[in-house]
C-alpha cells in the first residue's frame, strides 16, 4: 500500500566524509580538472613527501594543511597561478 523510499545518489557525485576534504579537492582541481582522476588520486595515490600516505588518510588524521601545502607547491612547480583569495581591507 505504501511505496518504499529509495535513496538515489547521482552517479557523478562522490561521497567525501571529512569536512576538510572539499577544500583539498577544490585545490586539487587546479591541477587535475577531471573529477574521477582527482578522486582516484585523493583516495589511492600515496604522497611520497608526506610519508607515503594518501591525501584521504592525511585529511582524516588532521593533516589537511600539509596536503594543501603539497598541492600549492605542486601548482607553483607547474607554473599555475596562485588561487585567488580575499585581501585585507
Secondary structure as GFF3:
##gff-version 3
##sequence-region A 1 89
A	DSSP	alpha_helix	21	28	.	.	.	ID=ss1
A	DSSP	alpha_helix	35	44	.	.	.	ID=ss2
A	DSSP	beta_strand	46	47	.	.	.	ID=ss3
A	DSSP	three_ten_helix	48	50	.	.	.	ID=ss4
A	DSSP	beta_strand	53	54	.	.	.	ID=ss5
A	DSSP	alpha_helix	55	60	.	.	.	ID=ss6
A	DSSP	alpha_helix	64	77	.	.	.	ID=ss7
###
